[in-house]
Structures are given as C-alpha cells and as structure tokens.
Amino acid sequence: MVRRFSGRRFREIRKLRGFNREHLAVNADVSASALGRWERGTATPRVNAAAALVDVLGVTVDALLADLGAGQSGG
C-alpha cells in the first residue's frame, strides 16, 4: 500500500492540538504559508520540516500519512 503525507489529517491534528498556523509555524521553525500549502495538498514538507512538526505536535510521522487506495492518484 502506498502512503503519503495527508494535508487533511495534518490540519485536523493541528487544530486538535490547539495550534493556529502562525503559532505552529513559529514553534516548528517553518513559514505559515508553507503550512497552508501542506494543508491544501499543493506541497509536502521535507523530512526536516516533518520531523519538526511531529515533535511540536507530539505525534508520529505515521499520524500524518494516509493510505492511497485503488483509483486514487498521488497528486
């Protein structure tokens, strides 16, 4: 099964943890605009950014991934 970063899941976790984009951006040392692109699915975080996000959010990388089932594209 193919797995990839899920912007929808990322946004849900961010909100559940009580972060707005700006607050998370400061704490994870990334830009708020990058967070927006990741949430919309127009871009994906690099490994170092993903590591910072999971550290700040207190989740595993696996929590930010989604399975791509049959008939779903990667883009």
N, C-alpha and C positions, 0 to 999 in steps of 0.2 A: 504494500500500500504506500502510496506517495503522500508525504506530509509536507506542508509548507506553512509559513507564517500566516496567521489569521488576524487581519486588521479588526474584524468584528469582535473576535474574542479578546484581543488586546484592549479595545475600547471598553468592553464590559468589565474586564479586570481593573482597568484604571479607575473607572467610576466606582466599582465596588470597594476599592481601597481608599476612596475619598480624595483622589487627585484630580485637579483640573490639568489641562495641558501645560500651562505655564509652570505650575508647581512641579510637575513630574519632569519637565524639561530641565529645570534648574537642578533638581536632585540627581538626575541621571546624566547631566552634562551633555545634553543634546538640544537642538533647537525645537521650539514649539511647532514651527512649520514642518519639520521632519516628522514629528509625532502625528500631525494631521495627515500627511501623505501616507504614513504607515497605516493609520486607521482607515483611510479611504481605499487602501489597497493599490495605490498608484506607485508605491515604492515599498521596499522591505529594508529593515535595519541590517547593518553589517554586524558581524559577530561581536565586536567590542561594544557596540551600542545595545545589542540584545542582552549581552551579559550585564550591562549596567541597569537595563530595565528590569530584568528578573531580580537583581539584587535589591533595587529600590522597592519594587512591588512585592517582594517576598514570595515569589512563585518560582516554579521550574521553567526551563525553556519549553518543555513539553506542554505546559499550560497555554503557551502562545501559539501552538501548532494546531492545524486542522487536517483531517484526512481528506484527500481528494478522491472521491468515489468515481465510478464509471460514468463517463459522459461529462465530467467537469474538466474544464481547462485550467491551466496554471496561470492564466493571465487575466 
